[in-house]
């Protein structure tokens, strides 16, 4: 507080709103003005009182909400409470997951159906008229009897031996 002490400020605190609105008698207003020059806390309280007065002035002209105001608000509260109860329902999470599961299943069926159509439309391998199968030689197999001759073949042989160990 100021040099006047807490008791002096408490005495002026009650008069701040009247001072801010201009309703304080002249002699009391002069004493409060002198106190405000030396007391920072009371100046801040006066600013708060002025702001409060402006706030009251803003809402003084507000119209009455009307007789149906209470019924409208209560109806909105009931609707909101019903919505909250529905959200907390036991079935609500299951319902949300069921839609996701149904969508995933439909997507999987569509992909499988598309794959089935694609494989059914692909041409069948040509059949041999003689019916004799000729064994094919593996192009990547390295004969055991022949030693590797190039660097690549050596590396491939090392990789194969390493692969066989593990």
C-alpha positions in Angstrom: 0.0 0.0 0.0 1.1 3.6 0.3 2.5 5.7 3.1 -1.0 6.2 4.4 -1.1 2.6 5.5 -3.7 -0.1 4.9 -6.4 1.6 7.0 -6.2 4.7 4.8 -6.6 2.6 1.6 -9.5 0.6 3.1 -11.3 3.9 3.9 -10.9 5.1 0.3 -11.7 1.7 -1.3 -15.4 2.0 -0.8 -15.5 5.4 -2.5 -13.6 4.4 -5.7 -16.7 3.4 -7.7 -18.5 6.6 -6.8 -15.3 8.6 -7.7 -15.1 6.7 -11.1 -18.7 7.5 -11.9 -18.5 11.1 -10.7 -21.1 10.7 -7.9 -18.7 11.3 -5.0 -19.1 14.7 -3.2 -16.5 17.3 -4.1 -14.8 17.4 -0.7 -14.4 13.6 -0.6 -13.3 13.5 -4.2 -10.5 16.0 -3.5 -9.3 13.9 -0.6 -9.4 10.7 -2.7 -7.6 12.5 -5.5 -4.8 13.5 -3.2 -4.6 9.9 -2.0 -4.5 8.5 -5.5 -1.5 10.7 -6.3 0.6 8.9 -3.8 -0.9 5.3 -3.8 -0.2 3.1 -6.8 -2.5 0.2 -5.5 -5.5 2.6 -5.2 -4.9 3.9 -8.8 -5.0 0.4 -10.1 -8.2 -0.3 -8.1 -9.7 2.9 -9.6 -8.9 1.6 -13.1 -10.5 -1.7 -12.3 -13.6 0.2 -11.1 -13.7 2.2 -14.3 -13.5 -1.0 -16.4 -16.2 -2.6 -14.3 -18.4 0.5 -14.8 -18.0 0.3 -18.6 -18.8 -3.4 -18.5 -22.0 -2.7 -16.6 -22.9 0.0 -19.1 -22.5 -2.4 -22.0 -25.0 -4.9 -20.5 -27.5 -2.4 -19.2 -29.1 -2.2 -22.6 -29.4 -5.9 -23.1 -32.9 -7.2 -23.7 -34.6 -9.6 -21.4 -34.3 -13.2 -22.7 -38.1 -13.7 -22.7 -40.4 -16.2 -21.0 -39.4 -19.2 -23.2 -35.6 -18.7 -22.5 -35.6 -21.3 -19.7 -37.4 -23.9 -21.7 -35.1 -23.4 -24.7 -32.0 -23.8 -22.6 -33.3 -26.8 -20.8 -34.3 -28.5 -24.1 -30.7 -27.9 -25.4 -29.3 -29.3 -22.2 -31.5 -32.5 -22.6 -30.4 -32.9 -26.2 -26.7 -32.5 -25.2 -27.1 -35.0 -22.4 -28.8 -37.5 -24.7 -26.0 -37.2 -27.2 -23.4 -37.8 -24.4 -25.2 -40.9 -23.2 -25.3 -42.2 -26.8 -21.6 -41.6 -27.1 -20.9 -43.5 -23.9 -23.1 -46.4 -25.0 -21.6 -49.9 -24.9 -22.4 -50.5 -28.6 -20.9 -47.3 -29.9 -17.2 -48.5 -30.2 -18.4 -51.8 -31.6 -20.5 -50.0 -34.2 -17.5 -47.8 -35.2 -15.3 -50.9 -35.6 -17.9 -52.8 -37.5 -18.0 -50.1 -40.2 -14.3 -50.2 -40.6 -14.3 -54.0 -40.7 -17.0 -54.1 -43.3 -15.1 -51.6 -45.5 -11.9 -53.6 -45.2 -13.7 -56.8 -46.1 -15.3 -55.2 -49.1 -12.0 -53.9 -50.2 -10.3 -57.3 -49.9 -13.2 -58.9 -51.8 -12.8 -56.4 -54.6 -9.1 -57.0 -54.8 -9.5 -60.8 -54.9 -12.2 -60.5 -57.5 -10.0 -58.3 -59.7 -7.1 -60.7 -59.3 -9.3 -63.7 -60.2 -10.5 -61.9 -63.3 -7.0 -61.0 -64.3 -5.7 -64.6 -63.9 -8.7 -66.1 -65.7 -8.1 -63.8 -68.7 -4.4 -64.6 -69.0 -3.5 -66.9 -71.9 -2.8 -70.6 -71.0 0.7 -71.9 -71.8 0.9 -73.6 -75.1 0.9 -77.4 -74.9 3.4 -79.6 -76.6 1.9 -81.6 -79.4 4.4 -84.5 -78.8 3.8 -84.6 -75.0 7.5 -85.1 -74.4 9.2 -82.9 -71.8 12.7 -81.9 -72.3 14.7 -81.3 -69.1 16.1 -77.8 -69.0 19.6 -77.0 -67.6 19.8 -74.4 -64.8 21.6 -71.4 -66.3 22.9 -70.3 -62.9 24.2 -73.6 -61.7 28.0 -73.9 -61.5 29.3 -77.3 -62.4 31.2 -78.8 -59.5 33.9 -80.3 -61.6 34.9 -77.1 -63.4 37.0 -74.6 -61.3 35.9 -71.0 -61.4 37.7 -69.0 -64.0 36.6 -65.4 -63.5 36.3 -63.2 -60.4 32.6 -63.2 -60.5 32.4 -66.9 -60.6 34.8 -67.1 -57.6 32.6 -64.7 -55.6 29.5 -66.7 -56.5 31.1 -69.9 -55.3 32.1 -68.3 -52.0 28.6 -67.0 -51.5 27.1 -70.4 -52.2 29.4 -72.1 -49.7 28.7 -69.4 -47.1 25.0 -69.8 -47.7 25.2 -73.6 -47.3 26.9 -73.3 -43.9 24.1 -71.1 -42.4 
